[in-house]
């Protein structure tokens, strides 16, 4: 039921043209974009419906489910549509129709989130993009910092009702691109560490997979990981009231050995509040103690070069 409750976004045809490219499908090039959509959608499901929420076949989905799904509709106006993400890649030297790497999709999602900071859902949570595999406490605190009360109309009995008053710490989504070995092969020393991160309660999984074939990895058993596959081509489906949403879900995940994944991937975490972030911070610190080659690390204060607004993108994490 956990996998069946996750939103699964796949290739679509018959789309409105994507930007100036006039492309009407993302088949063959959009798998990393779809994987990024899935990981962010899972963070929003955690955010509004909690980690233990499950889709029930005998009951209609909650209102928040429909609102979250609508954010990812394949429509140019949707906040996290394939159109918005593909066009956002232009700022990262990726033209519409070009394949994204894990770093690019994380960077584009962060840019969209920042641009929409005054709107739901971006007003109700922070999104931290980690550039050098180290989560710095001061950057996390800044990202989750106080914000003014939300000026829009908010339905009662919901998490966004809390946005009517300022708060000292918003929930935090953390995206971390990493490279875990040479081209095409993960360093075997990282496999047990990666499996450990997937077991953290804050884990959203990771996006990656094989060269130019991205998947959304959602869980682990031993050193095998389970994933949702976007490489299924379906026709565009508008999202309306009473829409049959079965095409946005996967009944059974695929399985892959962690030894077979590409070393370039991006981890995701969701921290519900400050104590949840502190727990994640402590777990990473404990996992990396006396480790000379950790996947991630934590620190109290970011170095000055990460705080520069005019940093040259050429020196950022590569793909």
Residue pairs with C-beta under 8 A, 6 or more apart in sequence:
1 54
1 55
2 54
2 218
2 219
3 218
3 219
3 226
3 228
3 250
3 251
3 252
3 253
4 54
4 55
4 249
4 250
4 251
5 45
5 53
5 54
5 55
5 249
6 38
6 41
6 42
6 45
6 218
6 228
6 249
6 250
7 37
7 38
7 41
7 42
7 45
7 68
7 69
7 72
7 248
7 249
8 38
8 216
8 228
8 230
8 248
8 249
8 250
9 34
9 37
9 38
9 41
9 72
9 230
9 248
10 34
10 229
10 230
10 231
10 232
10 233
10 234
10 247
11 25
11 26
11 27
11 28
11 30
11 31
11 34
11 230
11 231
11 232
11 233
11 234
12 25
12 26
12 27
12 74
12 82
12 233
12 234
12 235
12 236
12 237
13 24
13 25
13 27
13 233
13 234
13 235
13 236
14 24
14 25
14 235
14 236
15 23
15 24
15 25
15 26
15 74
15 82
15 83
15 236
16 24
16 74
16 75
16 76
16 83
17 23
17 24
18 24
18 26
18 76
18 82
18 83
18 86
18 87
18 96
18 97
19 83
19 86
19 87
19 96
20 96
21 95
21 96
21 97
23 96
23 97
25 233
26 33
26 34
26 82
26 86
27 233
29 97
29 98
29 99
30 82
30 86
30 230
31 99
31 212
31 213
31 214
31 215
31 230
31 231
32 99
32 100
32 101
32 102
32 104
32 105
32 207
32 214
33 82
33 85
33 86
33 100
33 105
34 82
34 214
34 216
34 230
35 105
35 207
35 208
35 209
35 214
35 215
35 216
35 230
36 85
36 100
36 105
36 106
36 108
36 109
36 207
36 266
37 72
37 80
37 82
37 85
38 207
38 216
38 228
38 230
39 175
39 204
39 205
39 206
39 207
39 216
39 266
39 268
40 80
40 109
40 173
40 268
41 68
41 69
41 71
41 72
41 80
42 204
42 205
42 218
42 268
42 270
43 125
43 173
43 204
43 268
43 270
44 68
44 71
44 121
45 53
45 65
45 68
46 204
46 270
46 272
47 121
47 124
47 125
47 159
47 171
47 173
47 270
47 272
48 64
48 67
48 68
48 121
48 158
48 159
48 160
49 62
49 64
49 65
51 201
53 62
55 61
55 65
55 249
61 245
63 155
64 158
66 239
66 241
68 121
69 239
69 245
69 248
70 78
70 239
71 78
71 79
71 80
71 121
72 78
72 80
72 81
73 81
73 238
73 239
74 81
74 82
74 83
74 236
74 237
75 81
75 83
75 238
76 83
76 84
78 84
79 112
79 116
79 119
80 109
80 112
84 112
85 105
85 108
85 109
85 112
86 96
86 97
87 96
88 108
88 111
88 112
89 95
89 96
89 98
89 100
89 104
89 108
90 96
91 108
91 111
92 104
92 107
92 108
92 313
94 100
94 104
99 212
100 108
101 177
101 264
101 319
102 177
102 207
102 208
102 214
102 264
102 265
102 266
102 319
103 177
103 264
103 266
103 316
103 317
103 318
103 319
104 319
105 207
105 266
106 129
106 175
106 176
106 177
106 266
107 129
109 127
109 175
110 127
110 129
110 175
113 122
113 127
114 122
114 127
116 122
117 123
119 152
120 150
120 152
120 160
121 160
123 147
123 150
123 160
123 163
124 150
124 159
124 160
124 162
124 163
124 170
124 171
125 170
125 171
125 172
125 173
126 143
126 144
126 145
126 170
126 171
126 172
126 173
127 143
127 172
127 173
127 174
127 175
128 135
128 139
128 140
128 143
128 144
128 172
128 173
128 174
128 175
129 175
130 174
130 175
130 176
130 177
131 306
131 316
131 317
132 306
132 317
133 176
133 178
133 295
133 296
133 297
133 317
134 296
134 297
134 298
134 299
135 174
135 176
135 280
135 281
135 284
135 296
135 297
135 298
135 299
136 298
136 299
136 300
136 301
136 302
136 306
137 281
137 298
137 299
137 300
137 301
138 300
138 301
138 302
139 302
139 306
140 172
140 174
140 277
141 169
143 172
144 169
144 170
144 171
144 172
144 271
144 274
144 277
145 168
145 169
145 170
146 166
146 167
146 168
147 163
147 166
147 167
147 170
148 166
149 163
149 164
149 165
149 166
150 160
150 163
150 164
154 160
154 161
154 163
154 164
155 161
168 274
169 273
169 274
169 277
171 270
171 271
171 272
171 273
172 270
172 271
172 277
173 204
173 268
173 269
173 270
174 268
174 269
174 270
174 271
174 280
175 266
175 267
175 268
176 266
176 267
176 268
176 269
176 296
177 264
177 265
177 266
177 317
177 319
178 264
178 265
178 266
178 267
178 295
178 296
179 263
179 264
179 317
179 318
180 186
180 187
180 190
180 194
180 263
180 264
180 265
180 295
181 187
181 190
181 263
182 263
183 263
184 211
184 262
184 263
185 263
186 194
186 258
186 259
186 261
186 262
186 263
187 263
187 293
188 259
189 293
190 263
190 293
190 295
191 223
191 258
191 259
192 223
193 287
193 291
193 294
193 295
194 206
194 258
194 295
195 220
195 222
195 223
195 225
195 258
196 287
197 203
197 267
197 287
197 295
197 296
198 205
198 206
198 217
198 219
198 220
198 225
199 220
200 269
200 280
200 283
201 279
202 269
202 270
202 271
202 276
202 279
202 280
202 283
203 267
203 268
203 269
204 267
204 268
204 269
204 270
205 216
205 217
205 218
205 219
205 267
205 268
206 216
206 217
206 265
206 266
206 267
206 268
207 214
207 215
207 216
207 217
207 265
207 266
207 268
208 214
208 215
208 217
208 261
208 262
208 264
208 265
208 266
209 215
209 217
209 227
209 256
209 261
209 262
209 265
210 260
210 261
210 262
211 262
213 231
214 230
215 227
215 228
215 229
215 230
215 254
215 256
216 227
216 228
216 230
217 225
217 226
217 227
217 256
217 261
218 226
218 227
218 228
218 253
219 225
219 226
219 253
220 226
220 258
223 257
223 258
223 259
224 255
224 256
224 257
224 258
225 255
225 256
225 257
225 258
225 261
226 253
226 254
226 255
227 253
227 254
227 255
227 256
228 250
228 253
228 254
229 250
229 254
234 247
237 243
237 247
237 248
239 245
264 319
267 295
267 296
269 280
271 277
271 280
281 298
284 296
284 297
284 298
285 298
287 294
288 294
288 296
288 297
288 298
305 311
